[in-house]
Amino acid sequence: MFNSLASGRRLARRVLARQTIAAVLVGVAFLPMGARAAAAAMVAAGLVTAGTALLSVNLFAAPSGAAVVLGRLLLGMAVRWAVLIGGLVVMLGPLRLPPLPIIAGLVTAYAAQVWISRDFKG
């Protein structure tokens, strides 16, 4: 018998590990373009990772009924998007970081999430 809560926690740990690795790799890939580009890519991927971590902590807190879990999921998604949008506003606004590495960091982190989620068997 599978425990879906434990399975979800394992998946969340794997996704966070892969997103962290992806953040470092995309930062290193943009290092030849300069430190600002590398930082932009790494921070953008880090924002996705932070949002995923906050969603996971909120969603897998404790066993509950369906209504509570749905509420946690919706709240976690709202927090995730708030972190991502807030970070992007700061990166593109006051910090004026280059947009191409930011987009590459976002795409890389989400690709890592899709990749590990696709292969997860529980």
C-alpha positions, -999 to 999 in steps of 0.1 A, spaced: 0 0 0 13 34 -10 11 64 13 2 93 -9 14 119 16 48 103 19 49 98 -19 41 135 -24 69 145 0 94 124 -18 84 139 -51 87 174 -36 122 167 -24 132 154 -58 118 183 -76 135 208 -52 168 190 -56 166 190 -94 155 227 -95 184 236 -73 208 218 -96 192 234 -126 196 269 -110 233 263 -105 238 250 -140 219 278 -157 239 303 -137 271 287 -148 259 286 -184 254 323 -184 287 331 -167 305 339 -200 279 367 -205 290 383 -172 282 381 -135 249 400 -138 236 376 -164 247 346 -144 231 360 -113 199 368 -132 195 333 -144 204 317 -111 181 340 -91 152 334 -115 155 297 -112 159 301 -75 126 320 -73 109 290 -89 126 267 -64 116 289 -35 80 290 -47 80 252 -51 94 248 -16 67 271 -1 40 252 -19 54 219 -7 56 229 29 21 242 29 6 213 10 23 184 28 20 198 63 -2 171 79 -29 147 69 -63 164 66 -96 162 48 -101 170 12 -114 206 18 -84 215 39 -60 200 14 -77 219 -15 -74 251 6 -37 245 12 -31 238 -25 -48 270 -35 -30 290 -8 3 274 -17 -2 282 -54 -10 318 -46 21 322 -24 42 305 -52 30 329 -78 33 359 -55 70 350 -48 76 345 -85 59 377 -97 74 398 -68 109 385 -76 105 393 -113 92 428 -106 123 435 -85 147 418 -110 133 437 -140 126 469 -122 150 483 -97 178 458 -104 175 461 -142 189 426 -147 190 413 -183 157 396 -194 171 367 -215 189 350 -186 158 355 -164 136 338 -190 162 310 -193 163 305 -156 125 303 -154 123 278 -183 151 257 -169 136 254 -134 102 245 -147 117 220 -172 134 203 -143 101 201 -125 83 186 -154 111 162 -161 112 147 -126 74 147 -123 71 128 -155 93 100 -143 80 98 -108 64 64 -100 55 69 -63 
